[in-house]
Amino acid sequence: MQKITLKIAIILFIVLGASAKAQQLPLLSQYMFNGFLVNPAVAGLDGYTSVTLTAREQWLGLADAPKTHIIAFQGRLLKNSFVSRNKSVWRKFVKKSRSGRVGFGGYLYNDKNGLIDRTGGQLTYAYHLKMRKGQLSFGVSANVYQYSVDRNLINLESDNDALVNNNDLKMFIPDFNFGAYYSTDKYYLGFATNQLAQSSIQLSNDNSSQFRSYRQYSLTGGCNFEVNKSVVIVPSVFIKMTNQLVSQIDISSKVYFNESYYAGLSYRTGSAFVIMGGVTVDKFTFGYAFDYNLNAIRKHSFGSHEVMAAIKFGDSARRYRWINRY
């Protein structure tokens, strides 16, 4: 490993994290299947109780490349439902459902990037209001994570580095998120802001080692085009921007076949093309995404891989009037 001091390593992580389009937050290619990870208002949106596992290996071929692992759950506190049990999970429902308004969710995650390791969790509360033609949702979440630097990966120019030797190199950081989301059976639109508190990362009493996380804003939108009874096309867009005016846009299109299979393409500006696909069997969904890098890093990497597995609990009596493909 190239000899660098810990101070330089941390500064590079913060600066490159900003220039790499908000890499301070975990990067996911299949966010649309677990939408409340990027917008707390989505928690409990569809009326199911679900558990999702996500594993991402980024930039394979590079030493100490980013790795992200997440286990998430979400659901909704429901009242009695009158939805017909023989309706398809992918179809909008004809009969009305008296669903509750409160959604909930949470997740645990580990995000490792070189020397830097973040392990934490989040709890989410959402409130859903029925509108004339759709649903308006709001959500808030509180999260805390441990930010640490792995001493075993540090190769110092000098053994007398005070920042390494005199500090724990670990700290707990709290933060908050807020989101709003409007959806119908034809389209959806969401707004969220993450890292509201812009918490400081200070590993010592020396102000030169203090850094601040960036507040991130995001816009999501998409619509459903039903080609026929077997094929549905869902184009969507995901725009991310920090308060440092660093932005990134994901433009995606997914196709669902016979309610059991899906395939999709996504373009992440200045970064990657993404190919994804998956299958739904009963209450289980399995997905895979491959990122082909477009920037200079592709000369040293085999791309990024992401797998997802989810299970949804609750029969059709717990379903909301439609399933919106976030």
C-alpha positions as CSV (number, residue, x, y, z in Angstrom):
1,M,0.0,0.0,0.0
2,Q,1.2,3.5,-0.8
3,K,2.6,5.2,2.2
4,I,0.2,8.0,3.3
5,T,-0.6,9.5,6.6
6,L,-4.1,9.1,8.1
7,K,-4.8,12.8,7.8
8,I,-4.3,12.7,4.0
9,A,-6.3,9.5,3.7
10,I,-9.3,11.1,5.5
11,I,-9.1,14.3,3.5
12,L,-9.0,12.3,0.3
13,F,-12.0,10.3,1.3
14,I,-14.0,13.4,2.1
15,V,-13.0,15.3,-1.0
16,L,-13.3,12.3,-3.4
17,G,-16.6,11.3,-1.8
18,A,-18.0,14.7,-2.8
19,S,-16.6,14.7,-6.3
20,A,-17.8,11.1,-6.8
21,K,-21.4,12.4,-6.7
22,A,-22.4,12.0,-3.0
23,Q,-20.5,8.8,-2.3
24,Q,-20.8,9.7,1.4
25,L,-24.0,7.7,1.3
26,P,-24.1,4.1,0.2
27,L,-24.6,3.8,-3.6
28,L,-27.3,1.4,-4.7
29,S,-28.4,0.4,-8.2
30,Q,-31.6,-1.4,-7.2
31,Y,-32.9,1.4,-4.9
32,M,-36.3,1.3,-6.7
33,F,-37.1,-2.1,-5.0
34,N,-36.4,-0.8,-1.5
35,G,-37.4,2.9,-1.9
36,F,-37.5,3.9,1.7
37,L,-33.7,3.6,1.9
38,V,-33.6,6.9,-0.1
39,N,-37.0,8.3,0.9
40,P,-38.5,7.6,4.4
41,A,-42.0,8.5,3.1
42,V,-42.0,5.2,1.1
43,A,-42.1,3.1,4.3
44,G,-45.3,1.1,4.3
45,L,-46.5,2.5,1.0
46,D,-47.8,-0.7,-0.5
47,G,-49.3,-2.2,2.7
48,Y,-47.0,-5.2,2.9
49,T,-44.6,-6.1,5.6
50,S,-41.3,-6.9,3.9
51,V,-37.7,-7.8,4.7
52,T,-34.9,-7.1,2.1
53,L,-31.3,-8.1,2.0
54,T,-28.9,-6.2,-0.2
55,A,-25.2,-6.8,-0.9
56,R,-23.0,-4.6,-3.1
57,E,-19.4,-5.2,-4.2
58,Q,-18.2,-2.0,-6.0
59,W,-15.3,-1.8,-8.3
60,L,-14.2,-5.4,-8.3
61,G,-10.5,-5.7,-9.0
62,L,-9.5,-2.8,-6.8
63,A,-8.0,-3.4,-3.4
64,D,-10.2,-2.2,-0.5
65,A,-13.0,-1.1,-2.9
66,P,-16.4,-0.1,-1.4
67,K,-18.6,-2.8,0.0
68,T,-22.2,-2.3,1.3
69,H,-24.5,-4.7,3.1
70,I,-28.0,-3.8,4.2
71,I,-30.8,-5.7,5.9
72,A,-34.1,-3.7,5.9
73,F,-37.7,-4.1,7.0
74,Q,-40.8,-2.0,6.5
75,G,-44.6,-2.3,6.9
76,R,-47.8,-0.5,7.7
77,L,-50.3,-0.6,10.5
78,L,-53.4,-1.6,8.8
79,K,-57.1,-1.8,9.7
80,N,-59.6,-4.1,8.1
81,S,-59.3,-4.7,4.4
82,F,-61.9,-5.5,1.8
83,V,-59.5,-6.2,-1.1
84,S,-60.5,-9.3,-3.1
85,R,-58.0,-12.2,-2.4
86,N,-57.9,-13.3,-6.1
87,K,-56.4,-10.1,-7.3
88,S,-52.9,-10.1,-8.7
89,V,-50.1,-8.4,-6.7
90,W,-49.0,-6.4,-9.8
91,R,-52.5,-5.1,-10.7
92,K,-54.3,-2.1,-9.3
93,F,-57.3,-3.1,-7.3
94,V,-61.0,-2.3,-8.0
95,K,-62.3,-2.7,-4.5
96,K,-61.4,-0.2,-1.8
97,S,-59.3,-1.0,1.2
98,R,-59.6,0.6,4.6
99,S,-55.8,0.8,5.3
100,G,-54.2,2.5,8.3
101,R,-52.1,5.6,7.8
102,V,-49.0,4.8,9.7
103,G,-46.0,3.2,8.0
104,F,-42.8,2.1,9.7
105,G,-39.4,0.8,8.8
106,G,-35.8,0.4,9.7
107,Y,-32.5,-1.0,8.5
108,L,-29.0,-2.0,9.7
109,Y,-26.1,-1.5,7.4
110,N,-22.3,-1.7,7.0
111,D,-20.5,0.4,4.4
112,K,-16.8,-0.1,4.0
113,N,-14.6,2.1,1.8
114,G,-10.9,1.5,2.1
115,L,-9.7,2.7,5.6
116,I,-13.2,4.0,6.4
117,D,-15.9,1.8,7.9
118,R,-19.4,2.9,8.8
119,T,-21.8,0.6,10.6
120,G,-25.2,1.9,11.7
121,G,-29.0,1.8,11.7
122,Q,-32.1,3.8,11.0
123,L,-35.7,3.9,12.2
124,T,-38.4,5.4,10.0
125,Y,-41.9,6.7,10.7
126,A,-44.2,7.5,7.8
127,Y,-47.8,8.9,7.5
128,H,-50.0,8.2,4.5
129,L,-53.0,10.4,3.4
130,K,-55.5,9.2,0.9
131,M,-56.2,11.8,-1.8
132,R,-58.8,11.8,-4.5
133,K,-56.7,10.0,-7.1
134,G,-53.7,8.9,-5.1
135,Q,-51.8,9.0,-1.9
136,L,-49.7,11.7,-0.3
137,S,-47.0,10.4,2.1
138,F,-44.6,12.0,4.6
139,G,-41.8,10.4,6.5
140,V,-39.0,11.1,9.0
141,S,-36.2,8.9,10.1
142,A,-33.5,9.0,12.8
143,N,-30.2,7.2,12.3
144,V,-26.9,6.7,14.0
145,Y,-23.7,5.1,12.8
146,Q,-20.2,4.4,14.0
147,Y,-17.5,6.0,11.9
148,S,-14.2,4.3,12.3
149,V,-10.8,4.1,10.7
150,D,-9.1,0.7,10.4
151,R,-5.7,0.9,12.1
152,N,-4.6,-2.3,10.5
153,L,-4.7,-0.7,7.0
154,I,-2.7,2.3,7.9
155,N,0.9,2.4,6.7
156,L,2.4,5.6,8.1
157,E,5.4,7.6,7.0
158,S,6.2,8.1,10.6
159,D,5.4,5.9,13.7
160,N,4.9,9.1,15.7
161,D,1.7,10.3,14.0
162,A,-0.2,11.9,16.9
163,L,-3.6,11.5,15.3
164,V,-3.2,7.7,15.0
165,N,-1.5,7.1,18.3
166,N,-3.4,9.4,20.6
167,N,-7.0,8.9,19.4
168,D,-9.5,6.1,19.3
169,L,-10.3,6.7,15.6
170,K,-14.0,5.8,16.3
171,M,-17.0,7.9,16.9
172,F,-20.8,7.7,16.8
173,I,-22.7,10.1,14.6
174,P,-26.5,10.9,14.7
175,D,-28.5,12.4,11.9
176,F,-32.0,12.8,10.4
177,N,-33.8,12.4,7.1
178,F,-37.1,13.8,5.8
179,G,-39.2,12.8,2.7
180,A,-42.5,13.5,0.9
181,Y,-44.0,11.3,-1.8
182,Y,-47.1,11.4,-4.0
183,S,-48.2,8.3,-5.9
184,T,-51.1,7.1,-8.0
185,D,-51.6,3.9,-10.0
186,K,-50.1,5.7,-13.0
187,Y,-47.1,7.7,-11.7
188,Y,-45.2,8.8,-8.6
189,L,-43.1,11.8,-7.5
190,G,-40.9,12.0,-4.4
191,F,-38.6,14.4,-2.6
192,A,-36.2,13.6,0.2
193,T,-33.3,15.2,2.1
194,N,-30.7,13.2,3.9
195,Q,-28.1,14.0,6.5
196,L,-30.1,17.0,7.7
197,A,-27.9,17.6,10.7
198,Q,-24.7,17.7,8.7
199,S,-23.0,16.1,11.6
200,S,-19.3,16.6,12.2
201,I,-16.7,13.9,12.0
202,Q,-14.0,14.8,14.5
203,L,-11.5,12.2,15.4
204,S,-9.4,14.4,17.8
205,N,-9.5,17.7,19.5
206,D,-7.5,19.2,16.6
207,N,-9.9,21.1,14.4
208,S,-7.8,20.2,11.3
209,S,-9.2,16.6,11.6
210,Q,-12.8,17.7,11.7
211,F,-15.0,17.2,8.7
212,R,-18.7,17.6,8.0
213,S,-21.1,15.4,6.1
214,Y,-23.0,17.0,3.2
215,R,-26.7,17.4,3.2
216,Q,-28.1,15.5,0.2
217,Y,-31.4,16.3,-1.7
218,S,-33.1,13.9,-4.1
219,L,-36.0,13.9,-6.5
220,T,-37.6,10.7,-7.8
221,G,-40.2,10.3,-10.5
222,G,-41.7,7.7,-12.8
223,C,-44.8,6.3,-14.5
224,N,-46.4,3.0,-15.5
225,F,-47.2,2.2,-19.1
226,E,-49.3,-1.0,-19.4
227,V,-48.5,-2.4,-22.9
228,N,-50.9,-5.3,-22.4
229,K,-52.0,-7.6,-19.6
230,S,-48.5,-9.2,-19.5
231,V,-46.1,-6.3,-20.1
232,V,-45.6,-3.1,-18.1
233,I,-42.9,-0.6,-18.8
234,V,-41.7,1.8,-16.0
235,P,-39.4,4.6,-16.9
236,S,-38.0,6.6,-14.0
237,V,-35.5,9.2,-12.9
238,F,-33.5,9.7,-9.7
239,I,-31.7,13.0,-9.2
240,K,-29.3,13.5,-6.3
241,M,-27.7,16.8,-5.3
242,T,-25.6,18.0,-2.3
243,N,-25.6,21.5,-0.8
244,Q,-22.2,21.7,-2.5
245,L,-24.0,21.6,-5.8
246,V,-22.6,18.2,-6.7
247,S,-25.2,16.3,-8.7
248,Q,-25.9,12.9,-10.2
249,I,-28.8,11.6,-12.2
250,D,-30.0,8.0,-12.7
251,I,-32.2,7.5,-15.8
252,S,-33.8,4.0,-15.8
253,S,-36.3,1.9,-17.5
254,K,-37.7,-1.4,-16.3
255,V,-40.0,-3.9,-18.0
256,Y,-42.1,-6.4,-16.1
257,F,-43.2,-9.6,-17.8
258,N,-46.1,-11.8,-16.7
259,E,-45.9,-10.4,-13.1
260,S,-42.9,-12.7,-12.4
261,Y,-39.9,-11.4,-14.3
262,Y,-38.3,-8.0,-14.8
263,A,-35.4,-6.5,-16.7
264,G,-34.0,-3.0,-16.8
265,L,-31.3,-0.6,-17.9
266,S,-30.0,2.5,-16.1
267,Y,-27.6,5.2,-16.9
268,R,-25.8,7.0,-14.1
269,T,-24.4,10.3,-15.4
270,G,-20.7,10.3,-15.8
271,S,-20.3,7.0,-13.9
272,A,-21.9,3.8,-15.2
273,F,-24.4,1.8,-17.3
274,V,-26.4,-0.6,-15.2
275,I,-28.0,-3.8,-16.3
276,M,-30.5,-5.4,-13.9
277,G,-33.0,-8.3,-13.8
278,G,-34.9,-10.4,-11.4
279,V,-37.6,-12.9,-10.7
280,T,-40.6,-13.1,-8.3
281,V,-41.7,-16.5,-7.0
282,D,-44.7,-16.3,-4.7
283,K,-43.7,-13.9,-1.9
284,F,-40.0,-14.0,-2.8
285,T,-38.1,-11.6,-5.1
286,F,-34.5,-12.0,-6.3
287,G,-32.6,-9.4,-8.2
288,Y,-29.2,-8.7,-9.7
289,A,-27.5,-5.6,-11.1
290,F,-24.2,-5.1,-12.9
291,D,-22.6,-1.7,-13.2
292,Y,-20.3,-1.1,-16.1
293,N,-18.0,1.8,-15.3
294,L,-17.7,4.6,-17.8
295,N,-15.0,6.6,-16.1
296,A,-11.2,6.0,-15.9
297,I,-11.7,3.4,-13.1
298,R,-12.9,0.8,-15.6
299,K,-9.2,0.2,-16.6
300,H,-8.6,-1.2,-13.1
301,S,-12.0,-2.7,-12.2
302,F,-14.3,-5.5,-13.4
303,G,-17.4,-3.4,-12.6
304,S,-19.7,-3.5,-9.7
305,H,-22.1,-6.3,-8.6
306,E,-25.2,-6.0,-6.5
307,V,-27.6,-8.7,-5.4
308,M,-31.0,-8.3,-3.6
309,A,-33.4,-10.8,-2.0
310,A,-36.8,-9.8,-0.5
311,I,-39.8,-11.4,1.0
312,K,-43.2,-9.8,1.5
313,F,-45.5,-11.0,4.3
314,G,-49.2,-10.6,4.1
315,D,-51.8,-12.0,1.7
316,S,-53.9,-9.9,-0.6
317,A,-56.1,-8.8,2.3
318,R,-53.2,-6.7,3.5
319,R,-52.5,-5.1,0.1
320,Y,-53.1,-1.5,-0.6
321,R,-55.2,-0.4,-3.7
322,W,-52.1,-0.6,-5.9
323,I,-48.5,-1.6,-5.9
324,N,-46.3,1.2,-7.0
325,R,-43.0,0.1,-8.5
326,Y,-40.7,2.6,-6.9
